Amino acid sequence: MHPEVVLGAALLGVAYAAGARRRGEPLASLRAGVFLAGLLALLAALTGPIHDLAESALFAAHMVQHLLLTLVVAPCLLGGTPPTMLDALLAPVLRLPGAGPLLRVATRPVPALGMHAAALVAWHLPGPYVAALESGAWHVVEHATLTGTALLAWWPVLSPSRRLPALHYGARILYLFVFGFPMTVVAAMVTGAERVLYAFYERAPRVTGLSALEDQRLGGILMWVPAGLVPLVVFTVVFFRWAAAEEEDRAG
């Protein structure tokens, strides 16, 4: 158990509830449920058996962590935040000199997905990856970088902000076609490797019947499948929302 993670998640939950109450946002709503799902996924990724296996023995468990952080935690926390609350958080930041233009660029499709792709590739190279496993501080930086850039990458699709809004529905659908490419590239690199890329796992105890190379290939496959499925699910939701919005416009 990592009490700092539990405390951080609890503080986020309390802050969310207080902010929602102050702005008259219902806590018993789909949006609040999505935010709660993000907090629960954060706890699942960074505490308990998944975290312990990822740090000590299994590459596949570490990939489950990364999937939870980038494909569940980031989109749920962003999409689950009410527009008024997010804009209230953004307002003082956007007033800082230079921060407004920087954030507007960082939340646009090409820079956002580019930064996330760079983080994914960099942290799955053998050197940085093993350094993060062997250093608690670098491990925190790794997870913070992956989650933060995933938040930016999901922004053009899921942002409820009126100050930094999401793309138009049609542009979101085009963006989702390429959203999973960076993780797919990393997964292909890992799955197709003919040798163990990360020496840490060659020395780790074998807690399953899998060899280090088999564990590595399992981790690559675990990345590969959700990298295509999650954007497809979001694509479907966006498409039907677009159709509903068009129908409302015609009816109005």
Beta strands, then each sheet from edge to edge (+ up, - down):
end
